[in-house]
Amino acid sequence: MILDEGWSFEVGLGLATHHPNELDSSLLTHCGNHLIMRLINPIDQESLKHCGEIVGTNLIEKMLTLSKGQVLVSGTCVENPVLCKLRKSITKVNSQTLKPSQLWTRYFQS
């Protein structure tokens, strides 16, 4: 598993979710760093309480007060938890939803 042994091969893995309670608890315990935005759902907050000593109860309480664009950084990347403000994107987002059925049809028509 990459999360278990990846560090010894200098391999890292980033996980992103809106609902940490949907992730397996062993995944969260193997994450050395956390970038946490406001979490209102008590179930999501509770799941972070059990992911190790990196995220403490006092950080869970701070998550409730975060505003849009603020992120709480904790873990091995910082000595103490740090509150950061994300800047607005300077690149224009030009994303679109892929429609697999159309891509499949177009692929086989050619």
SERO-4910 file (N, C-alpha, C, O; in steps of 0.05 Angstrom, whole numbers):
BEGIN
 pado doro    nc1    nc2    nc3   cac1   cac2   cac3    cc1    cc2    cc3    oc1    oc2    oc3
  Met    A     17    -23      0      0      0      0     18     25      0     37     27     15
  Ile    A     11     44    -17     28     68    -20     29     83      6     51     94     13
  Leu    A      7     86     20      7    101     45     24     88     67     36    101     83
  Asp    A     26     61     67     41     47     87     71     49     82     86     56    101
  Glu    A     80     44     58    108     41     52    119     61     32    143     61     27
  Gly    A    102     78     21    111     96      0    133    115      9    150    122     -7
  Trp    A    132    124     34    152    143     44    180    132     41    199    148     36
  Ser    A    184    106     44    211     94     43    222     95     14    246     93     11
  Phe    A    205     99     -5    213    101    -33    210    130    -43    210    135    -67
  Glu    A    206    148    -24    202    177    -31    178    181    -49    178    197    -67
  Val    A    157    166    -44    132    168    -59    111    179    -40    108    170    -17
  Gly    A     97    199    -49     75    211    -33     49    208    -47     47    202    -71
  Leu    A     28    213    -31      1    210    -42    -16    232    -29    -15    236     -4
  Gly    A    -32    246    -44    -50    266    -34    -79    257    -36    -87    246    -57
  Leu    A    -94    261    -15   -122    254    -16   -138    279    -12   -131    297      4
  Ala    A   -160    282    -27   -177    306    -24   -206    296    -23   -214    279    -39
  Thr    A   -221    307     -3   -249    299     -1   -264    321     13   -254    337     29
  His    A   -290    322      7   -308    340     21   -319    326     46   -329    340     65
  His    A   -317    300     48   -328    285     70   -307    264     80   -307    242     71
  Pro    A   -290    273     99   -269    254    109   -281    229    122   -267    209    124
  Asn    A   -306    231    132   -318    207    144   -322    184    124   -326    161    133
  Glu    A   -322    190     99   -325    170     78   -300    155     72   -300    134     58
  Leu    A   -277    165     81   -251    152     77   -247    131     99   -256    134    122
  Asp    A   -233    110     92   -226     90    112   -209    102    134   -191    118    127
  Ser    A   -214     96    159   -199    108    181   -169    102    179   -153    119    188
  Ser    A   -161     80    168   -132     74    165   -119     93    146    -95     99    148
  Leu    A   -134    102    126   -122    122    107   -116    148    122    -94    159    118
  Leu    A   -134    157    138   -130    182    152   -107    180    172    -92    200    176
  Thr    A   -103    157    185    -82    155    204    -54    154    191    -34    160    204
  His    A    -53    147    166    -28    146    152    -20    173    139      2    176    130
  Cys    A    -39    192    139    -33    218    128    -17    234    148    -26    238    171
  Gly    A      6    243    140     24    258    158     17    288    159     24    301    179
  Asn    A      3    298    140     -4    326    139    -33    329    132    -45    313    117
  His    A    -45    350    142    -74    355    137    -77    384    129    -67    402    143
  Leu    A    -91    389    108   -100    416    101   -130    416    102   -144    404     86
  Ile    A   -140    429    123   -168    426    130   -183    453    126   -174    474    136
  Met    A   -204    452    111   -221    476    108   -245    472    127   -247    451    141
  Arg    A   -264    490    127   -286    489    145   -302    464    142   -311    457    120
  Leu    A   -306    450    164   -322    426    164   -345    430    184   -340    434    208
  Ile    A   -369    430    175   -392    435    192   -405    409    202   -415    408    224
  Asn    A   -404    388    185   -416    363    191   -402    350    215   -378    344    214
  Pro    A   -417    345    237   -405    333    261   -392    305    256   -373    298    269
  Ile    A   -403    290    237   -392    264    231   -365    267    218   -347    252    225
  Asp    A   -361    287    200   -335    292    188   -315    301    209   -292    293    209
  Gln    A   -324    318    227   -307    328    249   -297    305    266   -274    303    274
  Glu    A   -316    287    273   -310    265    290   -289    246    277   -272    235    291
  Ser    A   -291    242    251   -272    225    237   -244    236    238   -225    220    239
  Leu    A   -241    262    239   -214    274    240   -203    272    269   -178    272    272
  Lys    A   -220    271    289   -210    269    316   -195    243    321   -177    242    338
  His    A   -201    222    305   -189    196    310   -167    190    290   -158    167    288
  Cys    A   -157    210    276   -137    204    256   -108    209    266    -90    211    250
  Gly    A   -105    210    292    -78    212    303    -74    237    319    -93    253    322
  Glu    A    -50    241    328    -44    264    345    -41    290    329    -39    311    341
  Ile    A    -40    288    303    -36    312    287    -59    331    288    -56    355    290
  Val    A    -83    320    288   -107    336    289   -119    333    317   -129    311    324
  Gly    A   -119    354    333   -129    352    360   -157    364    362   -167    376    343
  Thr    A   -169    361    385   -196    371    390   -197    402    386   -217    412    376
  Asn    A   -176    416    395   -176    445    393   -176    454    363   -188    475    357
  Leu    A   -164    438    346   -165    444    317   -193    439    305   -201    454    288
  Ile    A   -206    419    316   -233    413    307   -251    437    313   -268    445    296
  Glu    A   -248    449    336   -264    472    344   -258    496    326   -276    511    319
  Lys    A   -233    499    318   -225    521    300   -237    519    273   -242    539    259
  Met    A   -242    494    264   -253    489    237   -281    502    234   -288    511    212
  Leu    A   -295    504    256   -322    516    255   -321    546    249   -340    557    239
  Thr    A   -298    559    256   -296    588    253   -282    596    227   -280    620    222
  Leu    A   -273    578    211   -259    585    187   -278    597    167   -301    589    164
  Ser    A   -268    617    153   -285    630    132   -276    620    105   -257    604    102
  Lys    A   -290    628     84   -284    619     57   -255    627     49   -247    649     52
  Gly    A   -241    607     40   -213    611     31   -193    606     53   -169    608     47
  Gln    A   -201    601     77   -182    596     99   -177    566    101   -195    550     97
  Val    A   -153    559    107   -145    531    110   -127    528    135   -110    544    140
  Leu    A   -132    507    150   -116    500    173    -96    479    165   -104    457    157
  Val    A    -70    484    168    -49    466    160    -37    454    186    -28    469    203
  Ser    A    -37    428    187    -24    415    211    -10    390    201    -17    378    180
  Gly    A      9    381    217     23    357    211     53    360    212     63    379    224
  Thr    A     67    342    198     96    342    199    108    365    182    132    371    184
  Cys    A     92    378    165    102    399    148    105    426    163    118    444    154
  Val    A     93    428    187     95    452    203     99    444    232     91    423    241
  Glu    A    113    462    247    118    457    276     92    458    292     87    441    309
  Asn    A     76    479    286     51    483    299     30    487    278     37    496    256
  Pro    A      5    481    284    -16    486    264    -16    515    255    -13    534    271
  Val    A    -20    519    229    -19    546    217    -45    551    202    -56    534    188
  Leu    A    -56    576    206    -79    584    192    -70    600    167    -55    619    170
  Cys    A    -79    592    144    -71    605    119    -96    615    104   -118    604    107
  Lys    A    -91    634     87   -112    645     70   -105    638     41    -83    646     32
  Leu    A   -122    624     27   -117    618     -1   -123    642    -18   -142    656    -14
  Arg    A   -106    646    -38   -110    669    -56   -129    660    -78   -133    636    -83
  Lys    A   -141    679    -91   -158    672   -114   -141    662   -137   -118    671   -140
  Ser    A   -152    645   -153   -138    634   -175   -131    655   -196   -147    672   -202
  Ile    A   -106    655   -206    -99    674   -226   -102    663   -254    -98    677   -274
  Thr    A   -108    637   -256   -113    625   -282   -143    621   -285   -157    615   -266
  Lys    A   -152    624   -310   -180    620   -315   -186    590   -316   -173    574   -329
  Val    A   -207    582   -302   -215    554   -301   -232    549   -326   -251    563   -331
  Asn    A   -224    529   -342   -238    522   -366   -243    492   -366   -235    478   -384
  Ser    A   -258    484   -346   -263    455   -343   -291    449   -354   -308    467   -356
  Gln    A   -294    425   -362   -320    416   -371   -325    387   -362   -306    372   -357
  Thr    A   -350    380   -360   -357    354   -352   -354    334   -375   -365    339   -397
  Leu    A   -339    313   -371   -336    293   -391   -361    275   -392   -372    269   -371
  Lys    A   -369    268   -416   -391    250   -419   -380    224   -431   -377    222   -455
  Pro    A   -375    204   -414   -362    179   -423   -376    166   -446   -364    155   -464
  Ser    A   -403    166   -446   -417    152   -467   -412    166   -494   -410    152   -515
  Gln    A   -410    192   -495   -405    206   -520   -376    201   -529   -371    198   -553
  Leu    A   -357    201   -510   -329    196   -517   -326    167   -528   -312    163   -547
  Trp    A   -340    148   -516   -339    121   -525   -350    118   -553   -338    105   -570
  Thr    A   -373    130   -558   -386    129   -584   -367    142   -605   -364    131   -627
  Arg    A   -357    165   -599   -339    180   -618   -314    163   -624   -305    163   -647
  Tyr    A   -303    150   -604   -279    134   -608   -284    111   -627   -268    106   -645
  Phe    A   -307     97   -624   -312     74   -641   -324     81   -668   -325     64   -686
  Gln    A   -333    106   -672   -342    114   -698   -319    120   -717   -322    118   -741
  Ser    A   -297    128   -707   -274    135   -724   -257    112   -732   -238    115   -746
***
